[in-house]
Amino acid sequence: MQVAAKPADEAARLAALARYHILDTAEEPAFDALVELAARLLNVPLVFISLVDADRQWFKAHHGALTRETPRDTAFCAHVVHDNAPLLVPDTLADPRFADSPLVLGPPHVRAYAGVPLRSPEGYPLGALCAMDVVPRPLDEDTLRQLELLAGQVLQLLTLRRRTVEYEQAETERTRLTAELRMVLDHMPALIGYWDRDLRNRHANQAYYDWFGIPPESLRGQHIRDVVGEPMYRANLPHIEAALRGEAQVFYRDVVSLDGKVVYSQASYVPDVRDGEVQGFFVMFTDITARRTAENALYAEKEAARTTLGAITEAVLTADAAGRVVYLNPVAEALTRLSQAEAIGQPLVAVLALRAFSGELEADHLRAAIAGQNAGPHKRAAWLLRRDGSQLAVEYSLSSLHDSAGLPSGVVVVAHDVSEARALAIRMARLAHQDALTGLPNRLLLLDRMEQAVEDARRDNGRFAVLCIHVDWFSRAPSDPADGTGDAVSRAVAQRLQASVRGSDTAGRMAPEEFVVLLTPVADNASAVLHAARLLDQLQEPLLVNGRAASVSFSIGLSVYPDDNAVGDPLLQQAETAMHAAQAAGRNCLRVFAG
């Protein structure tokens, strides 16, 4: 037997069939009567209303056979579904498609078949109305026309049944939703009701009944004046009239409950507008006494916090979980030079544009605190870059905020201006490590850098040299030191040294007429002597002292690490020993420590 292929739109066809909710349902008299009528009209022993499922044909009604389904592969009606067109087979044994069908060779021994499709309104063939005979017989247009008329009746029955099922389902769903809505409304703490345009109650929830002490059967149909009383009715009348004009209302009242308790309430009137006309209005009455009490307490707390934050001398800013500024006190306004109106709602990293003294931006620290990742408030110092282009040294601390669930909810920043303190600290550090006259490193800083040079040389197996330089002019100048010429010479020598040494070297002043140069690194002793000799040549060039050129003579002593095997002061002392030897040898001499 030739098996009918499935239509190209099989999935959509099966979905359309499923929407009828008819497969595997019980037999129904209306359908049974139709197949019996078809059998009488056509004078055939077998008539079926066949619905073709994915792998079977199922009979909603059957005349002349007891079975209610057969496999789809052997179904004549499957061909009707595939072609979506009538099928007439006068003699099945003469038709190669069906000659070897088990329904032809075996029960019910079909020898003639006529079937027309049962099409849904969308055009999908759901199955077929088919008539069969056990003997060959001619099948003409009259037979086909009778089947098509009866198929139309079958489709009407299917459609009616589908609508009935859908209505029953919708009614069941409506009943369920109504019950659920009633349950929800009855368990809400608010009073919820509906009053029509004549101000008579149509429905209300349990809280409404409980509040007014009126049972549901008595409340429904009553006028609102009789329920709430004349005083409240008169007070609420302007809002009632506005709601009946289609204007939603929200207002607040102090009301007295049945037990004499004063309740602060929020009332909402929502107009019920249908087809452009107000049919009535919904009422929701909520006790917000606790909320008002909490709001008043919160307001008082915020006012106290605002007053406190406004009075302190620290700048305070707060940001929300999105990192946007929600508050800054007057000190913060002055610090950032931004008003509240300019700052609130802006990103904290933009309002508080911080840059570390080393140059890196501090935005990551702010973002980490906003995300709740800082362990606790800790102080940091940085530059605050202000909108007008100025910058200010500030010290600030960050404290992450968390909500009741422990999730990050924002950050508090406390900052203050440390510009003067920073400037003072820088000046003090400079005084502690620099020569006041020349600005060169003093003995303390030179010794520190010598110790560092020793560590570097040990690590890298390198070497460095120390030059001790004496300005012989101080001992030979005939002028009075009180006239300031000596200081001018020292400053000129310092400038010459700074211009002559390499970037890795350090030039410092040890005494009024004594300077030290730390050569780091040097390749060997010969290289150190070459550097020292070159420096002596440069120093011998005339110096500009008080606007006049002056020739000054020098004596230089040299010691090299690690050859001289000393660190710190001993190495410096060795260079001084060599310097004294140079002084004894004459002007502008260089001597190397000889051990």
C-alpha positions in Angstrom: 0.0 0.0 0.0 1.2 3.5 -0.7 1.6 5.5 2.6 0.4 9.1 2.4 3.1 11.6 3.1 2.6 14.2 5.8 1.7 17.8 4.7 4.4 20.5 4.7 2.5 22.4 7.3 2.0 19.3 9.5 3.0 21.0 12.8 0.6 23.9 12.3 -2.2 21.4 11.2 -1.7 19.4 14.4 -1.7 22.5 16.5 -5.0 23.5 14.9 -6.5 20.1 15.6 -5.3 20.2 19.2 -7.2 23.5 19.7 -10.5 21.6 19.3 -9.8 19.5 22.4 -11.7 16.6 20.8 -9.2 13.7 20.4 -10.0 10.8 22.7 -13.3 12.3 23.9 -16.5 10.2 24.5 -19.0 9.5 21.8 -21.6 12.2 21.3 -25.1 11.8 19.9 -24.9 14.7 17.5 -21.9 13.3 15.7 -23.3 9.7 15.8 -26.5 11.0 14.2 -24.6 12.6 11.3 -22.7 9.4 10.4 -26.0 7.4 10.5 -27.6 10.0 8.3 -24.7 9.8 5.8 -25.0 6.0 5.8 -28.7 6.1 4.9 -28.3 8.9 2.3 -25.5 7.1 0.5 -26.7 3.6 1.2 -23.3 2.4 2.5 -22.4 0.2 5.4 -19.4 2.2 6.7 -19.2 5.9 7.6 -16.6 7.6 9.8 -15.7 11.1 11.1 -12.0 10.6 11.0 -9.5 13.0 12.7 -5.9 12.4 11.6 -3.4 12.7 14.5 0.4 12.5 14.3 0.5 8.7 14.0 -3.1 7.5 13.9 -6.6 8.3 12.6 -9.1 8.6 15.4 -12.9 8.3 14.8 -15.1 10.8 16.7 -18.1 8.9 15.3 -18.3 5.5 13.4 -21.1 3.7 11.7 -20.7 0.0 10.8 -17.5 -0.7 12.8 -16.5 -0.9 16.5 -13.0 0.3 16.3 -12.2 4.0 17.2 -8.7 4.3 15.6 -6.3 2.8 13.1 -2.6 3.5 12.3 -2.1 6.5 10.1 0.0 4.6 7.6 -3.0 2.4 6.6 -5.6 5.2 6.6 -7.3 6.2 3.3 -8.2 9.5 5.1 -4.4 10.3 5.4 -4.4 10.8 1.6 -7.3 13.2 1.9 -5.3 15.2 4.6 -2.2 15.2 2.5 -3.9 16.4 -0.7 -6.4 18.6 1.3 -8.9 17.5 -1.4 -11.7 14.9 -1.8 -10.7 11.3 -2.7 -13.0 8.9 -4.7 -11.9 5.3 -5.1 -14.6 3.2 -7.0 -12.6 0.0 -6.7 -9.7 -0.3 -4.3 -8.4 -3.5 -5.9 -8.1 -1.6 -9.2 -6.2 1.2 -7.6 -2.4 0.4 -7.1 -2.3 2.8 -4.1 -4.7 0.6 -2.0 -4.8 -2.8 -3.7 -2.6 -4.4 -1.0 -4.0 -2.4 1.9 -4.7 -4.5 5.1 -8.1 -2.7 5.2 -8.9 -4.0 1.7 -7.5 -7.5 2.1 -8.7 -7.9 5.6 -11.6 -6.4 7.7 -13.6 -4.4 7.0 -12.7 -5.4 3.3 -13.1 -1.9 1.8 -13.8 -2.0 -1.9 -15.1 1.5 -2.5 -14.1 4.7 -0.7 -15.3 8.4 -0.8 -13.9 11.0 1.6 -13.9 14.8 1.8 -11.6 16.9 4.1 -12.8 18.6 7.3 -11.1 22.0 7.0 -10.6 24.3 9.9 -11.4 28.1 9.4 -7.7 28.5 8.8 -7.8 26.0 5.9 -6.0 23.1 7.7 -7.4 19.6 7.0 -8.2 18.2 10.4 -9.4 14.8 9.0 -12.2 13.6 6.7 -15.8 12.5 6.6 -15.6 9.3 4.7 -18.0 6.6 3.4 -17.0 3.0 2.4 -18.6 0.0 0.8 -17.6 -3.6 0.8 -18.3 -3.9 -2.9 -17.1 -1.8 -5.8 -19.5 1.0 -6.8 -19.5 4.0 -9.0 -18.9 7.3 -7.2 -20.2 10.4 -8.9 -20.4 14.1 -8.3 -23.8 13.7 -6.5 -22.1 11.4 -3.9 -19.3 13.9 -3.5 -21.8 16.8 -3.1 -23.8 14.9 -0.4 -20.6 14.2 1.6 -19.4 17.8 1.4 -22.8 19.1 2.7 -22.6 16.6 5.6 -18.9 17.6 6.2 -20.1 21.2 6.6 -22.4 20.0 9.3 -19.6 18.1 11.0 -17.5 21.2 11.0 -20.3 23.2 12.5 -20.6 20.6 15.3 -16.8 20.7 15.8 -16.8 24.5 15.9 -19.8 24.6 18.3 -18.2 22.0 20.5 -14.8 23.9 20.5 -16.5 27.2 21.5 -18.4 25.4 24.2 -15.2 23.9 25.6 -13.4 27.3 25.4 -16.3 29.0 27.1 -16.4 26.4 29.9 -12.6 26.8 30.3 -12.9 30.6 30.3 -15.7 30.4 32.8 -13.7 28.1 35.0 -10.7 30.5 34.8 -13.0 33.5 35.5 -14.4 31.8 38.6 -10.9 30.9 39.7 -9.6 34.4 39.2 -12.6 35.9 40.9 -12.0 33.7 43.9 -8.3 34.5 43.9 -9.0 38.3 43.6 -11.6 38.1 46.4 -9.0 36.3 48.6 -6.3 38.8 47.8 -8.6 41.8 48.4 -9.9 40.3 51.7 -6.4 39.8 52.9 -5.2 43.3 52.1 -4.8 45.7 55.0 -6.4 48.5 53.0 -10.1 49.2 52.7 -11.1 48.6 49.1 -14.6 49.3 47.7 -16.5 50.5 44.6 -19.2 53.1 44.5 -21.3 53.8 41.4 -22.3 57.2 40.0 -25.3 57.2 42.3 -22.9 56.8 45.3 -24.2 53.3 46.1 -21.9 50.5 47.1 -21.4 47.7 44.6 -18.7 45.7 46.3 -16.1 46.0 49.1 -13.4 43.8 50.7 -13.5 42.3 54.2 -11.5 45.1 55.7 -14.3 47.5 54.6 -16.9 45.5 56.4 -14.7 45.2 59.5 -14.0 48.9 59.7 -17.6 50.1 59.4 -19.1 47.1 61.3 -21.6 46.4 58.5 -22.0 42.9 57.0 -21.5 42.5 53.2 -25.2 41.8 52.5 -26.1 45.0 54.3 -23.4 47.2 52.9 -24.0 46.5 49.2 -26.5 49.0 47.7 -26.1 51.5 50.6 -25.4 55.2 49.9 -22.0 56.3 50.9 -23.4 59.0 53.3 -25.2 56.3 55.3 -21.9 54.3 55.6 -19.3 56.9 56.5 -21.6 59.3 58.3 -22.6 62.9 57.5 -19.4 64.7 58.8 -17.0 62.5 56.8 -19.3 62.6 53.8 -19.3 66.4 53.7 -15.5 66.5 54.2 -15.0 64.0 51.3 -17.7 65.4 49.0 -15.3 67.7 47.0 -13.1 64.6 46.2 -16.2 62.5 45.4 -17.4 65.1 42.9 -14.0 65.4 41.3 -13.7 61.5 41.0 -17.2 61.5 39.3 -15.8 64.1 36.8 -13.0 61.6 36.0 -10.3 63.2 38.2 -8.3 60.8 40.3 -8.0 61.9 44.0 -5.5 61.3 46.8 -6.0 62.9 50.1 -5.2 62.4 53.8 -7.5 62.3 56.9 -7.5 61.8 60.6 -10.3 59.3 61.2 -11.7 57.6 64.2 -12.2 53.8 64.2 -15.1 52.0 65.9 -13.0 51.5 69.0 -12.2 55.2 69.2 -8.7 55.0 67.9 -7.5 58.0 65.9 -6.0 56.8 62.6 -4.1 58.8 60.0 -5.2 57.6 56.6 -4.5 58.0 52.9 -7.6 57.8 50.7 -7.5 57.2 46.9 -10.4 57.7 44.6 -9.9 56.2 41.1 -12.6 56.9 38.5 -14.1 54.0 36.6 -14.2 55.3 33.0 -15.9 53.2 30.3 -16.7 54.4 26.8 -15.8 57.9 27.9 -18.2 58.1 30.8 -17.6 57.7 34.5 -19.5 54.8 35.9 -18.4 55.2 39.4 -15.1 55.1 41.4 -12.9 52.7 43.3 -11.9 53.6 46.8 -8.7 52.6 48.6 -8.4 53.7 52.3 -5.0 52.9 54.0 -4.0 53.4 57.6 -0.6 55.1 57.3 -0.3 56.1 61.0 2.9 54.0 61.5 4.4 55.3 58.3 3.8 58.9 59.3 5.3 58.3 62.7 8.3 56.7 61.0 8.6 59.5 58.5 8.4 62.1 61.3 11.1 60.3 63.2 13.2 60.0 60.1 12.8 63.7 59.3 13.8 64.6 62.8 16.9 62.3 62.5 17.8 63.8 59.1 17.4 67.3 60.3 19.7 66.6 63.3 22.2 65.0 61.0 22.0 67.9 58.5 22.5 70.4 61.3 25.4 68.4 62.7 27.1 67.9 59.3 26.6 71.6 58.6 28.3 72.6 61.8 31.4 70.4 61.6 34.6 71.6 60.0 35.2 68.5 57.9 33.9 68.1 54.3 31.3 65.3 54.1 29.9 63.8 50.9 27.7 60.8 50.4 26.9 58.8 47.3 24.4 56.1 46.5 25.0 52.5 45.3 25.3 53.9 41.7 28.1 56.2 42.8 26.1 59.4 42.4 26.4 62.2 44.9 23.3 62.5 47.1 24.6 65.0 49.7 27.5 67.3 50.5 27.7 69.7 53.4 28.7 73.4 53.2 32.3 72.6 53.9 32.3 70.1 51.0 30.8 72.8 48.7 33.6 75.2 49.6 36.2 72.4 49.2 35.0 71.3 45.8 33.8 74.7 44.7 30.5 73.1 43.6 27.1 73.9 44.9 24.6 71.3 46.0 22.6 71.9 42.8 25.7 71.3 40.7 27.0 68.3 42.6 23.9 66.2 43.6 23.2 63.5 41.0 26.7 63.7 39.5 29.3 60.8 39.7 31.3 61.0 42.9 34.5 60.4 41.0 33.8 63.6 39.0 32.8 65.7 42.0 35.7 64.5 44.0 38.4 64.2 41.3 41.3 62.9 43.3 44.9 62.3 42.1 47.6 60.7 44.2 50.7 62.8 44.9 52.5 60.3 42.7 50.2 61.1 39.8 47.8 58.2 39.7 44.0 58.8 39.8 42.3 57.7 43.0 39.0 56.8 41.3 39.5 53.1 41.8 39.6 53.6 45.6 36.3 55.5 45.4 34.7 52.8 43.2 35.8 50.0 45.5 34.3 51.8 48.5 31.0 52.3 46.6 31.0 48.6 45.8 31.5 47.9 49.6 35.0 46.5 49.2 36.9 48.7 51.7 37.6 47.1 55.0 36.9 50.2 57.0 37.6 53.9 57.1 41.3 54.6 56.5 42.9 57.9 55.7 44.6 58.8 52.3 46.2 61.9 51.1 45.8 63.2 47.5 45.4 66.2 45.2 41.8 67.4 44.8 41.4 68.7 41.2 38.7 71.4 41.2 36.5 72.5 38.3 38.2 75.9 38.1 41.6 74.2 37.4 43.1 74.6 40.8 44.2 71.8 43.0 44.2 71.3 46.7 46.0 68.8 49.0 43.4 66.9 51.0 43.3 64.1 53.4 40.2 61.9 53.1 38.7 58.7 54.4 36.1 56.3 52.9 33.4 54.3 54.6 31.2 51.9 52.7 27.4 51.8 53.5 25.3 48.7 53.5 21.6 48.1 53.6 19.7 45.7 56.0 20.5 42.8 53.7 24.3 43.5 53.8 24.4 44.7 50.2 26.4 47.8 49.3 24.2 51.0 49.3 26.7 53.8 49.0 29.7 55.5 50.6 30.5 58.3 52.9 33.6 60.5 52.2 35.1 62.7 54.9 37.8 65.1 53.7 39.7 68.2 54.8 42.2 70.6 53.4 45.8 69.7 54.3 47.5 72.2 51.9 49.2 74.2 54.7 50.2 71.1 56.6 51.6 69.5 53.5 53.6 72.6 52.5 54.9 72.9 56.1 56.0 69.2 56.0 57.7 69.7 52.7 59.5 72.7 54.0 60.6 70.8 57.2 61.8 67.9 55.1 63.7 70.2 52.9 65.3 71.9 55.9 66.1 68.5 57.4 67.9 67.2 54.3 69.1 70.2 52.4 71.7 72.9 52.9 69.9 76.1 53.7 72.3 78.3 51.7 72.7 76.3 48.5 69.8 73.9 48.4 72.1 70.9 48.0 71.7 67.8 50.1 73.3 68.2 53.6 75.5 65.7 55.5 72.5 63.7 56.7 71.1 63.1 53.2 74.5 62.5 51.8 75.2 59.7 54.3 71.8 58.2 53.6 72.6 58.1 49.9 76.0 56.7 50.5 74.5 53.8 52.5 72.1 53.2 49.6 75.0 53.3 47.1 76.8 50.6 49.2 73.7 48.4 49.1 73.4 48.8 45.3 77.1 48.1 44.8 77.0 45.0 46.9 73.9 43.7 45.1 75.2 44.5 41.6 78.9 43.8 42.4 79.6 47.4 41.3 81.6 50.3 42.7 81.1 54.0 43.3 83.4 57.0 44.3 83.3 59.8 46.9 84.9 63.2 46.1 85.6 65.6 49.0 86.0 69.1 47.5 87.5 72.0 49.5 87.0 75.6 48.2 90.4 77.1 48.9 89.2 80.7 48.2 87.8 80.8 51.8 91.2 80.6 53.3 92.9 82.9 50.8 90.4 85.7 50.0 91.4 89.0 51.6 87.8 90.3 51.8 85.7 90.3 55.0 83.5 87.2 55.2 80.8 89.5 56.7 80.3 91.2 53.3 78.4 88.1 52.0 81.0 87.3 49.3 81.6 83.8 50.8 78.0 82.9 50.6 77.8 84.1 47.0 80.9 81.9 46.2 79.3 78.9 47.9 76.1 79.3 45.8 78.1 79.7 42.6 80.1 76.6 43.4 76.8 74.7 44.1 75.4 75.7 40.8 78.6 74.7 39.0 78.5 71.3 40.7 74.9 70.7 39.8 75.5 71.6 36.2 78.6 69.4 36.0 77.7 66.1 37.7 75.7 63.3 36.0 72.1 62.6 36.6 72.9 59.5 38.7 75.4 61.4 40.9 74.7 63.5 44.0 76.4 66.8 44.9 76.1 68.0 48.5 77.5 70.6 51.0 79.2 69.4 54.2 80.6 72.6 55.6 81.0 76.3 54.6 83.9 75.6 52.3 83.6 71.8 51.8 81.4 70.0 49.2 81.0 66.3 48.5 80.1 64.5 45.2 78.9 60.9 45.2 79.7 59.3 41.8 77.4 56.4 41.2 78.3 54.2 39.6 81.9 54.1 38.3 83.4 51.3 36.2 86.8 51.2 37.9 89.4 53.4 39.7 90.7 54.9 36.5 87.2 55.9 35.5 86.6 57.5 38.9 89.9 59.5 38.6 88.9 60.6 35.1 85.5 61.8 36.4 87.1 63.7 39.2 89.7 65.3 37.0 87.1 66.5 34.5 85.0 67.9 37.4 88.1 69.8 38.7 88.6 71.3 35.2 85.0 72.5 35.1 85.3 74.0 38.6 88.4 76.0 37.7 86.4 77.9 35.0 85.7 81.5 36.4 82.6 81.7 38.5 80.1 84.5 38.5 80.1 86.0 42.0 78.0 89.0 42.8 77.9 89.9 39.1 81.7 89.6 38.6 83.9 86.8 37.3 86.0 85.2 40.0 88.7 82.5 39.9 88.5 80.0 42.7 90.9 77.2 43.5 89.9 73.8 44.8 91.4 70.7 46.4 89.8 67.3 45.8 90.2 64.0 47.6 88.9 60.7 46.1 88.0 57.3 47.7 86.5 54.4 45.9 84.2 51.6 47.1 84.9 48.7 47.6 88.6 49.2 47.0 88.9 51.3 50.1 86.7 48.8 51.9 84.8 51.3 54.1 81.2 52.4 54.3 79.4 55.5 55.6 81.5 58.0 57.5 84.8 56.1 57.2 84.5 56.2 53.4 83.9 60.0 53.6 86.8 60.4 56.1 89.0 58.6 53.6 88.0 61.1 50.9 88.7 64.0 53.4 92.1 62.5 54.2 92.9 62.5 50.4 91.5 66.1 50.2 93.9 67.3 52.9 96.7 65.7 51.0 95.6 67.6 47.9 95.6 70.9 49.9 99.1 70.2 51.1 100.2 69.6 47.5 99.1 73.0 46.2 96.1 74.7 44.5 93.7 72.8 42.2 95.1 69.4 43.1 93.4 66.0 43.1 94.5 63.1 45.3 93.3 59.5 45.7 93.1 57.9 49.1 96.2 55.7 49.4 95.1 53.5 52.4 
